[in-house]
């Protein structure tokens, strides 16, 4: 069987599988009020099929006000300080946007959503948009197939088991719509 025939056979499998069932966002909000606001924002993009929840065990620290000791520009709703695991997102309580809007705008950017909608969250958080272009298409399928059968932290390992295999194809198939 040729490589092209194998891909078409696997593509057929993709059309009959189930999608990812949940997503967690790693953020460390400081304080009960900010935690509540973050949870409310995530609930707005959650669906029965893909609940989006907060995991506060790691991720960027979120705070209201300038915990860094630097005053906010009055035209700024939020700012990001640091990089990687040392990242801190501070929200301006007196900024130009209401706090709930500032949170949604900054989380949209942080998560990489095109809009703060359940549809955009499902597309982005399913893991199947391997090239990050906002669509799950044959380009993503090709990326997955280039890593099919390989091990390690690779594009296409949707279930996080360090292998790109049939389980990942099933997860991809739950999101792919021809």
N, C-alpha and C positions, 0 to 999 in steps of 0.2 A: 504494500500500500504506500503510495507516495505521500510526501509531507503535506501537500495541498489536500489530498483526500482525507488524511487524518484530521486536518483543521476543520474541514467541512463536516466531518462526522462529529467532532467535538462541539462544533457550533450548534448542531442539532440537539445535543445534550443540553446546551445552555438554555434552550427555550422551555425546558420543563422542570426547572428547579425553583427553590424557595430563596427569598432574599435574606439579607442580614437582619437580625431581629432586635438589635439594640445598639446604641452608641453612647459613650461617655466622653465628657469634656473635662480635661484635667486643668483645674484652676483653683487657686487658693484665696478665696475672698476673705477679707479681714473684717470681722464683725457680723452680727446677726442680720442687720438691715441689708448689707450688701449681699450676703449669702441668699437672703430671701429674694432680692431683686434679680440675682443671677438665675436662681431656680425658676422664677416666674418667666424670665426671658427664654430659658431653655424649654419650658413647658409650651411656649408659643410656637416652637418649631418641631415639637414632638408629635408623633402620630401613634395610633394603636399598633401599626406595623413596625415603626421605628421610634421607640421612646428614646429621648435624648436626656441624659441625666448628668449631674455634676459629680465629679470625683475630686474631692478637695485634698487628696493625699499628696499631690504633686502638681507641678505646672507653675505658671506665672502667679505672682502675688498680686491681688487686686485690692485697691484701697480707695476710699473716698477722701479727697484732700491730698495735700502735698506732704506725705510722710517723709519725703526726701529732704524737706526743709527749704525747697526752692519754690518761690511764689509762682502761681499759674498766670499765664497770659490770659486776660479776660475773654479773648476770642477763641480759646481752646477748650474743648469739652473733655478731652482725655489726652494723656501722653504716655509713651512707652519709654521706660528707662532700662538699660541693660540689654543683654542678649541671652539666648539659650535658656538654661535652667535658672539663671540669675535675673530673668526678666521680671519687671514690675510694671503694672498698668495702674496709673493713678487717674481718678475721675475728678474733674473740677466741679465741686458742689454749686458753684456760682457761675458756671459756664453758660454759653449761649444756648445750649440745648437742655431740656429737662433731663434729669439723671437717667430715667428709664430709656430715653432715646439715645443718650450717650453710651449707655451700656450696650444696647443693641447694635449701634454703629461700630463700636470697638470689637464686640464679639463677632460681628459679621466679617470684619477684617481679620481677626485672629484665627477664626475657624476656616476662613477662605470661601465664604459663601458669596454667591452673586446677589442674593437678596435674603432678607430675614423671613423666609417662608418655609413651611414644611417640605415643599417640593425641592427647594434649593438644598435644604439640609439632607434630605434623603439622597440626592444626587452626590453631594460632597462626602457625606459620612458613610456611605455604603462601602467605600474603599475601592469600588470598581472603576472609578475615574482615575486610571493609573497615570495619565500624563497631565492631569490637573487642568484640562481645558474647558471644564464645565459640561462635558458630554461624555456619555458612556457609549463608545462606538467601536468599530473594528480596529482603530488604532490602539485602543486599550487592549483589545483582544490579542492583537499582534504582540504587544509588549508582554502580555501574560504568556503567550505561546513561546516567545523567545526564551523564557525562563522555565517553561514546563519541564518537570523532572529534575530541576536543580534544587539545591538546598542553600540555606543562608537567608539573610535579610534582603529579599529581592522584590522588585515590583511584581505583583501578581500573587504574593503570599497574603491572601485576604483574611485567612483565619489565624494568622500569627503563629503557625507551627513550624516555621523555618523551612518549609517545603512548598513548592508550587506544584500542586497535584490536582486530582479529580475533585477533591473537596473545595478547592479554590475555584475551579471551573463552575461548580454548582452555585457558589455564592455569586460569582460574576453573572451567571445566567439569570439569576433572580433579579438583576438590575438592568441587564441589557435588553433593549427594546429595538428590534430591527426597523 
